[in-house]
Amino acid sequence: MSNILSFPSRPRVAQTLPLAGLAEAVRQGRHAQSNVLWLKENAELLGMMAACGLSLPDTALAAYEETYNSIPEQMKLYPQYYRFWLSICLDLEDLGLGGPLGADLCGWADDAGLADAELSDLQRAEARRLLKRRGVGRDVRDGALGDRLRHFTNRSGTFALPNKKAAYELTHIVFYLSDYGRQDPGLDGCTLTSLEYAGVLAFLDQDMDLLAEVCTALRYAGLTPSPVWTEAIAAAHRGMYLHSQPGAPLNDGFHAYLVTGWALQTEGQEGFTAPVPTGPLRFDADGPRLGALRPMSAWLGETAQRPRKRGDWGAVRADILNRLCETRRAVLERAERSTPAFAAFFERFARV
C-alpha cells in the first residue's frame, strides 16, 4: 500500500450506453418506487455516478425529472427516508438535472432537525455530509461526533476480527469524511491500518463486495490498494452477468456489481461495460468463491488451549496451510503477499 497522497480532479468519463441502461433498469425494472429498496438502489447508483464523475445522456437523466420534482412532497410525507431522498436529489443535480431544489431541501431538513431522529453516529455522519454538500450545518469531522468516529476507526484490532457490520461502517465513515473522494479525509495511521486489516479479512473470505469498498476507501484516502486485491475485484466484476428474469428473487448481486465497478472506476479502469438487457434486471456472480477465512477460524477454535505462540504467523503458517485445499491455500498465500502487515494482522486475528 502506497502512502503517497493524491487527490486528482475527476473528469467526466465518456461512458454512457451501459450506464443509461443500468439506470433505466434500476429506475423502473426492479422495485416499485413505493418500495424502500427502490430508494436504496437508486441512491446508490446515482451516488456512484456522481462520485466517479460519470455522465448520463440527456434522455436517461430526463427520465428522473418526475422523481426529482416529487422529492419535496416525498420528504414531507416520509421524513424517515430523508437521507435517501436528499442523496437522490443532490446527485441528480450534480449530474445535470434540476436547479436549486437541493439547497432548499437541505435548509428545510436542517431547520426540521431531521438528523436529531438518528440514533446511529454513522447515520448522523451521513446526514451531515449530505447537508454540507449545499453548505448547510457542520462538517462531518467536527465536534463530539467527529471524535467518536475517529475513536471507532482508530481501534485497528476491531477490524482484524470477522465483523462485516463494523467493516462496512469503517468504509462508510471514510466515504463521508472524504465526501466520496472530493476532499482529504484526514485519516491517521491507525485508521489506515484498520482499512488494511479489513481488506485482508475481506480477501481471505473472498468477499469482493466488502473488499471493493475497502479499496475505494483507500483510494479516497490518497493511497494505492494492493494489486492483489484490485486484480481480484476486477475479475469479480467482469465475471458477473446481467440478465432479465421476471419473478426472480431480488436479493441478487446488484450491490456487488455496483461497488466492484465503482472500485475499478476510482483506479482509472473502466467498469460497467457489460451489456444491459431489457426487462427486469438481475445480477449474478460466476459461482461461489472458496475463501480461507472459515477454516482459519476453525483452526483458532481447535488451538484455543495452545501457548501464546499461536499468534506467531511464522510459527503456525505451515500448520494452517497444510489443512487447506489447493484453492483455499492459494487464497491464503495471496492474502499473505498482499500486505507487509499480514503477520501483525494475524496476531490480532489469533486473539493472543
Contacts in CASP RR format, 6 or more apart in sequence:
PFRMAT RR
TARGET T0000
AUTHOR 0000-0000-0000
METHOD contacts of the structure
MODEL  1
MSNILSFPSRPRVAQTLPLAGLAEAVRQGRHAQSNVLWLKENAELLGMMA
ACGLSLPDTALAAYEETYNSIPEQMKLYPQYYRFWLSICLDLEDLGLGGP
LGADLCGWADDAGLADAELSDLQRAEARRLLKRRGVGRDVRDGALGDRLR
HFTNRSGTFALPNKKAAYELTHIVFYLSDYGRQDPGLDGCTLTSLEYAGV
LAFLDQDMDLLAEVCTALRYAGLTPSPVWTEAIAAAHRGMYLHSQPGAPL
NDGFHAYLVTGWALQTEGQEGFTAPVPTGPLRFDADGPRLGALRPMSAWL
GETAQRPRKRGDWGAVRADILNRLCETRRAVLERAERSTPAFAAFFERFA
RV
1 192 0 8 1.000
1 196 0 8 1.000
1 218 0 8 1.000
1 223 0 8 1.000
1 224 0 8 1.000
1 225 0 8 1.000
1 226 0 8 1.000
1 339 0 8 1.000
2 223 0 8 1.000
2 224 0 8 1.000
3 223 0 8 1.000
4 222 0 8 1.000
4 223 0 8 1.000
4 224 0 8 1.000
5 184 0 8 1.000
5 222 0 8 1.000
5 223 0 8 1.000
6 222 0 8 1.000
7 181 0 8 1.000
7 183 0 8 1.000
7 184 0 8 1.000
7 222 0 8 1.000
10 51 0 8 1.000
10 52 0 8 1.000
10 53 0 8 1.000
10 181 0 8 1.000
11 53 0 8 1.000
12 53 0 8 1.000
12 54 0 8 1.000
12 55 0 8 1.000
13 52 0 8 1.000
13 53 0 8 1.000
13 54 0 8 1.000
13 55 0 8 1.000
13 265 0 8 1.000
13 270 0 8 1.000
14 55 0 8 1.000
15 54 0 8 1.000
15 55 0 8 1.000
15 270 0 8 1.000
15 271 0 8 1.000
15 272 0 8 1.000
15 273 0 8 1.000
16 55 0 8 1.000
16 56 0 8 1.000
16 57 0 8 1.000
16 60 0 8 1.000
18 272 0 8 1.000
18 273 0 8 1.000
18 274 0 8 1.000
18 275 0 8 1.000
18 276 0 8 1.000
19 49 0 8 1.000
19 54 0 8 1.000
19 56 0 8 1.000
19 60 0 8 1.000
19 272 0 8 1.000
20 56 0 8 1.000
20 57 0 8 1.000
20 59 0 8 1.000
20 60 0 8 1.000
21 60 0 8 1.000
21 276 0 8 1.000
22 45 0 8 1.000
22 272 0 8 1.000
22 276 0 8 1.000
22 281 0 8 1.000
23 45 0 8 1.000
23 46 0 8 1.000
23 49 0 8 1.000
23 56 0 8 1.000
23 60 0 8 1.000
23 63 0 8 1.000
24 60 0 8 1.000
24 63 0 8 1.000
24 276 0 8 1.000
25 276 0 8 1.000
25 279 0 8 1.000
25 280 0 8 1.000
25 281 0 8 1.000
26 41 0 8 1.000
26 42 0 8 1.000
26 45 0 8 1.000
26 254 0 8 1.000
26 281 0 8 1.000
27 42 0 8 1.000
27 63 0 8 1.000
27 64 0 8 1.000
27 67 0 8 1.000
29 279 0 8 1.000
29 280 0 8 1.000
29 281 0 8 1.000
30 37 0 8 1.000
30 38 0 8 1.000
30 41 0 8 1.000
30 250 0 8 1.000
30 254 0 8 1.000
30 280 0 8 1.000
30 281 0 8 1.000
31 37 0 8 1.000
31 38 0 8 1.000
31 41 0 8 1.000
31 250 0 8 1.000
32 38 0 8 1.000
33 67 0 8 1.000
36 81 0 8 1.000
36 84 0 8 1.000
37 250 0 8 1.000
39 81 0 8 1.000
39 84 0 8 1.000
39 85 0 8 1.000
39 88 0 8 1.000
40 84 0 8 1.000
41 254 0 8 1.000
42 88 0 8 1.000
43 84 0 8 1.000
43 87 0 8 1.000
43 88 0 8 1.000
43 91 0 8 1.000
44 255 0 8 1.000
44 258 0 8 1.000
45 258 0 8 1.000
46 87 0 8 1.000
46 88 0 8 1.000
46 91 0 8 1.000
46 92 0 8 1.000
46 95 0 8 1.000
47 87 0 8 1.000
47 91 0 8 1.000
47 180 0 8 1.000
48 54 0 8 1.000
48 258 0 8 1.000
48 259 0 8 1.000
48 262 0 8 1.000
48 265 0 8 1.000
49 55 0 8 1.000
49 56 0 8 1.000
49 91 0 8 1.000
49 95 0 8 1.000
50 90 0 8 1.000
50 91 0 8 1.000
50 94 0 8 1.000
50 95 0 8 1.000
50 180 0 8 1.000
51 180 0 8 1.000
51 181 0 8 1.000
51 262 0 8 1.000
52 262 0 8 1.000
52 265 0 8 1.000
52 266 0 8 1.000
54 265 0 8 1.000
55 95 0 8 1.000
56 95 0 8 1.000
61 92 0 8 1.000
61 95 0 8 1.000
61 96 0 8 1.000
61 97 0 8 1.000
62 97 0 8 1.000
64 92 0 8 1.000
64 97 0 8 1.000
65 97 0 8 1.000
65 98 0 8 1.000
67 88 0 8 1.000
67 92 0 8 1.000
68 88 0 8 1.000
68 89 0 8 1.000
68 92 0 8 1.000
68 97 0 8 1.000
68 98 0 8 1.000
68 101 0 8 1.000
71 85 0 8 1.000
71 88 0 8 1.000
71 89 0 8 1.000
71 101 0 8 1.000
71 105 0 8 1.000
72 101 0 8 1.000
72 104 0 8 1.000
72 105 0 8 1.000
72 108 0 8 1.000
74 81 0 8 1.000
74 85 0 8 1.000
75 81 0 8 1.000
75 82 0 8 1.000
75 85 0 8 1.000
75 86 0 8 1.000
75 105 0 8 1.000
75 108 0 8 1.000
75 109 0 8 1.000
78 85 0 8 1.000
79 112 0 8 1.000
79 114 0 8 1.000
79 117 0 8 1.000
80 117 0 8 1.000
82 109 0 8 1.000
82 114 0 8 1.000
82 127 0 8 1.000
83 123 0 8 1.000
83 126 0 8 1.000
83 127 0 8 1.000
83 130 0 8 1.000
85 105 0 8 1.000
86 102 0 8 1.000
86 105 0 8 1.000
86 106 0 8 1.000
86 109 0 8 1.000
86 130 0 8 1.000
86 131 0 8 1.000
87 130 0 8 1.000
89 101 0 8 1.000
89 102 0 8 1.000
89 105 0 8 1.000
90 102 0 8 1.000
90 106 0 8 1.000
90 130 0 8 1.000
90 133 0 8 1.000
90 134 0 8 1.000
92 98 0 8 1.000
93 99 0 8 1.000
93 101 0 8 1.000
93 102 0 8 1.000
102 134 0 8 1.000
103 134 0 8 1.000
103 135 0 8 1.000
103 136 0 8 1.000
106 130 0 8 1.000
106 131 0 8 1.000
106 133 0 8 1.000
106 134 0 8 1.000
106 135 0 8 1.000
106 136 0 8 1.000
107 131 0 8 1.000
107 134 0 8 1.000
107 136 0 8 1.000
109 115 0 8 1.000
109 127 0 8 1.000
109 131 0 8 1.000
109 136 0 8 1.000
110 131 0 8 1.000
110 136 0 8 1.000
110 137 0 8 1.000
114 127 0 8 1.000
115 124 0 8 1.000
115 127 0 8 1.000
115 128 0 8 1.000
115 131 0 8 1.000
118 124 0 8 1.000
118 127 0 8 1.000
121 145 0 8 1.000
121 148 0 8 1.000
121 149 0 8 1.000
121 152 0 8 1.000
122 169 0 8 1.000
122 172 0 8 1.000
122 173 0 8 1.000
124 145 0 8 1.000
125 140 0 8 1.000
125 145 0 8 1.000
125 146 0 8 1.000
125 149 0 8 1.000
125 172 0 8 1.000
125 173 0 8 1.000
125 176 0 8 1.000
125 177 0 8 1.000
126 172 0 8 1.000
126 176 0 8 1.000
128 137 0 8 1.000
128 138 0 8 1.000
128 139 0 8 1.000
128 140 0 8 1.000
128 145 0 8 1.000
128 176 0 8 1.000
129 140 0 8 1.000
129 176 0 8 1.000
129 179 0 8 1.000
131 137 0 8 1.000
132 138 0 8 1.000
132 139 0 8 1.000
132 140 0 8 1.000
132 179 0 8 1.000
133 179 0 8 1.000
140 146 0 8 1.000
140 149 0 8 1.000
140 176 0 8 1.000
140 177 0 8 1.000
141 149 0 8 1.000
141 150 0 8 1.000
141 177 0 8 1.000
141 186 0 8 1.000
149 173 0 8 1.000
149 177 0 8 1.000
150 188 0 8 1.000
150 191 0 8 1.000
152 158 0 8 1.000
152 169 0 8 1.000
152 170 0 8 1.000
152 173 0 8 1.000
153 170 0 8 1.000
153 173 0 8 1.000
153 174 0 8 1.000
153 187 0 8 1.000
153 190 0 8 1.000
153 191 0 8 1.000
153 194 0 8 1.000
154 188 0 8 1.000
154 190 0 8 1.000
154 191 0 8 1.000
154 194 0 8 1.000
155 190 0 8 1.000
155 194 0 8 1.000
156 190 0 8 1.000
156 193 0 8 1.000
156 194 0 8 1.000
156 197 0 8 1.000
156 348 0 8 1.000
157 194 0 8 1.000
157 197 0 8 1.000
157 348 0 8 1.000
158 166 0 8 1.000
158 194 0 8 1.000
159 166 0 8 1.000
159 167 0 8 1.000
159 170 0 8 1.000
159 194 0 8 1.000
159 195 0 8 1.000
159 197 0 8 1.000
159 198 0 8 1.000
159 201 0 8 1.000
160 197 0 8 1.000
160 200 0 8 1.000
160 201 0 8 1.000
160 345 0 8 1.000
160 348 0 8 1.000
160 349 0 8 1.000
161 201 0 8 1.000
161 348 0 8 1.000
161 349 0 8 1.000
161 351 0 8 1.000
162 201 0 8 1.000
162 205 0 8 1.000
162 293 0 8 1.000
162 297 0 8 1.000
164 207 0 8 1.000
164 210 0 8 1.000
167 198 0 8 1.000
167 199 0 8 1.000
167 201 0 8 1.000
167 202 0 8 1.000
167 210 0 8 1.000
167 214 0 8 1.000
168 210 0 8 1.000
168 213 0 8 1.000
170 191 0 8 1.000
170 194 0 8 1.000
170 195 0 8 1.000
170 198 0 8 1.000
170 217 0 8 1.000
171 195 0 8 1.000
171 198 0 8 1.000
171 210 0 8 1.000
171 213 0 8 1.000
171 214 0 8 1.000
171 216 0 8 1.000
171 217 0 8 1.000
172 213 0 8 1.000
174 185 0 8 1.000
174 187 0 8 1.000
174 191 0 8 1.000
174 195 0 8 1.000
174 217 0 8 1.000
174 220 0 8 1.000
174 221 0 8 1.000
175 181 0 8 1.000
175 216 0 8 1.000
175 217 0 8 1.000
175 220 0 8 1.000
177 185 0 8 1.000
177 186 0 8 1.000
177 187 0 8 1.000
178 184 0 8 1.000
178 185 0 8 1.000
178 217 0 8 1.000
178 220 0 8 1.000
178 221 0 8 1.000
180 220 0 8 1.000
181 219 0 8 1.000
181 220 0 8 1.000
184 222 0 8 1.000
185 220 0 8 1.000
185 221 0 8 1.000
186 221 0 8 1.000
187 221 0 8 1.000
192 218 0 8 1.000
192 221 0 8 1.000
192 223 0 8 1.000
193 341 0 8 1.000
195 214 0 8 1.000
195 217 0 8 1.000
195 218 0 8 1.000
195 221 0 8 1.000
196 339 0 8 1.000
196 341 0 8 1.000
196 345 0 8 1.000
197 341 0 8 1.000
197 345 0 8 1.000
197 348 0 8 1.000
198 210 0 8 1.000
198 214 0 8 1.000
199 210 0 8 1.000
199 211 0 8 1.000
199 214 0 8 1.000
199 215 0 8 1.000
199 229 0 8 1.000
200 335 0 8 1.000
200 338 0 8 1.000
200 339 0 8 1.000
200 341 0 8 1.000
200 342 0 8 1.000
200 345 0 8 1.000
201 293 0 8 1.000
201 349 0 8 1.000
202 208 0 8 1.000
202 210 0 8 1.000
202 211 0 8 1.000
202 214 0 8 1.000
203 211 0 8 1.000
203 228 0 8 1.000
203 229 0 8 1.000
203 232 0 8 1.000
203 331 0 8 1.000
203 334 0 8 1.000
203 335 0 8 1.000
203 338 0 8 1.000
204 291 0 8 1.000
204 292 0 8 1.000
204 293 0 8 1.000
204 296 0 8 1.000
204 331 0 8 1.000
204 332 0 8 1.000
204 335 0 8 1.000
205 291 0 8 1.000
205 293 0 8 1.000
205 294 0 8 1.000
206 232 0 8 1.000
206 289 0 8 1.000
206 290 0 8 1.000
206 291 0 8 1.000
206 331 0 8 1.000
208 232 0 8 1.000
208 233 0 8 1.000
208 236 0 8 1.000
208 237 0 8 1.000
208 256 0 8 1.000
208 260 0 8 1.000
208 289 0 8 1.000
209 255 0 8 1.000
209 256 0 8 1.000
209 259 0 8 1.000
209 260 0 8 1.000
211 229 0 8 1.000
211 232 0 8 1.000
211 233 0 8 1.000
212 233 0 8 1.000
212 236 0 8 1.000
212 237 0 8 1.000
212 256 0 8 1.000
212 259 0 8 1.000
212 260 0 8 1.000
212 261 0 8 1.000
212 262 0 8 1.000
212 263 0 8 1.000
213 259 0 8 1.000
213 263 0 8 1.000
214 225 0 8 1.000
214 229 0 8 1.000
215 225 0 8 1.000
215 229 0 8 1.000
215 230 0 8 1.000
215 233 0 8 1.000
215 263 0 8 1.000
215 266 0 8 1.000
215 267 0 8 1.000
216 259 0 8 1.000
216 262 0 8 1.000
216 263 0 8 1.000
216 266 0 8 1.000
218 224 0 8 1.000
218 225 0 8 1.000
219 225 0 8 1.000
219 263 0 8 1.000
219 266 0 8 1.000
219 267 0 8 1.000
220 266 0 8 1.000
225 267 0 8 1.000
226 338 0 8 1.000
226 339 0 8 1.000
228 334 0 8 1.000
228 335 0 8 1.000
228 337 0 8 1.000
228 338 0 8 1.000
229 338 0 8 1.000
230 263 0 8 1.000
230 267 0 8 1.000
232 334 0 8 1.000
233 260 0 8 1.000
233 261 0 8 1.000
233 263 0 8 1.000
233 264 0 8 1.000
234 260 0 8 1.000
234 264 0 8 1.000
234 269 0 8 1.000
236 256 0 8 1.000
236 260 0 8 1.000
236 285 0 8 1.000
236 289 0 8 1.000
237 257 0 8 1.000
237 260 0 8 1.000
237 261 0 8 1.000
237 263 0 8 1.000
237 264 0 8 1.000
237 271 0 8 1.000
238 274 0 8 1.000
239 285 0 8 1.000
239 286 0 8 1.000
240 253 0 8 1.000
240 256 0 8 1.000
240 257 0 8 1.000
240 260 0 8 1.000
240 274 0 8 1.000
240 283 0 8 1.000
240 284 0 8 1.000
240 285 0 8 1.000
240 286 0 8 1.000
241 274 0 8 1.000
241 283 0 8 1.000
241 284 0 8 1.000
241 286 0 8 1.000
242 257 0 8 1.000
242 274 0 8 1.000
242 275 0 8 1.000
242 276 0 8 1.000
242 277 0 8 1.000
242 281 0 8 1.000
242 282 0 8 1.000
242 283 0 8 1.000
243 277 0 8 1.000
243 281 0 8 1.000
243 282 0 8 1.000
243 284 0 8 1.000
244 277 0 8 1.000
244 278 0 8 1.000
244 279 0 8 1.000
244 280 0 8 1.000
244 281 0 8 1.000
244 282 0 8 1.000
245 280 0 8 1.000
245 282 0 8 1.000
246 279 0 8 1.000
246 280 0 8 1.000
247 280 0 8 1.000
248 280 0 8 1.000
248 282 0 8 1.000
250 282 0 8 1.000
252 282 0 8 1.000
252 283 0 8 1.000
252 284 0 8 1.000
253 283 0 8 1.000
253 284 0 8 1.000
253 285 0 8 1.000
254 283 0 8 1.000
256 283 0 8 1.000
256 285 0 8 1.000
257 283 0 8 1.000
261 271 0 8 1.000
261 272 0 8 1.000
264 270 0 8 1.000
264 271 0 8 1.000
265 271 0 8 1.000
265 272 0 8 1.000
290 325 0 8 1.000
290 327 0 8 1.000
290 328 0 8 1.000
290 331 0 8 1.000
291 327 0 8 1.000
291 328 0 8 1.000
291 331 0 8 1.000
292 324 0 8 1.000
292 328 0 8 1.000
292 329 0 8 1.000
292 331 0 8 1.000
292 332 0 8 1.000
292 335 0 8 1.000
295 320 0 8 1.000
295 323 0 8 1.000
295 324 0 8 1.000
295 328 0 8 1.000
296 320 0 8 1.000
296 332 0 8 1.000
296 349 0 8 1.000
299 319 0 8 1.000
299 320 0 8 1.000
299 323 0 8 1.000
300 310 0 8 1.000
300 349 0 8 1.000
300 350 0 8 1.000
300 351 0 8 1.000
303 310 0 8 1.000
303 316 0 8 1.000
308 352 0 8 1.000
309 315 0 8 1.000
309 316 0 8 1.000
310 316 0 8 1.000
310 350 0 8 1.000
310 352 0 8 1.000
311 346 0 8 1.000
311 347 0 8 1.000
311 350 0 8 1.000
311 352 0 8 1.000
312 347 0 8 1.000
313 342 0 8 1.000
313 343 0 8 1.000
313 346 0 8 1.000
313 347 0 8 1.000
314 343 0 8 1.000
316 350 0 8 1.000
320 332 0 8 1.000
321 329 0 8 1.000
321 332 0 8 1.000
321 333 0 8 1.000
324 332 0 8 1.000
335 342 0 8 1.000
336 342 0 8 1.000
339 345 0 8 1.000
END
